[in-house]
Amino acid sequence: MHQVIQDGQDVTAEHNPHGDRYIILKPDSTFESGGQPFGKNTGKYSFNAGKGTLFLDSDTGPEDDSQWKVTLTKDTMHWQGYGSEWADDFELIHVRE
């Protein structure tokens, strides 16, 4: 996770203070995420290429599920949250290592 934007403000220092948060989308449609201060999470994901949408179904329960509109440019993925007023305020920027 490279950057977190909330309501147009860069809040990366709050959401990724140690610069170690990550997500791995595996070929079997499962994911693993981790890093401080939120710890490890796992679950399943589904990607609709036609709509450019990603759904993360967290093993920890529906309160941790999330929906994203995804765009990819070279090694950078932009995730725009959607589905609720709170989610709409978030954009995540992931850079592939």
Protein Blocks (a to p, Z undefined) as FASTA:
>chain_A
ZZdceehiacklmmmmnopaccdddfkopacdeddfkbpadddddddfknopacdddfkb
jklgccdddddehjaccdddehifklmmpccddddZZ
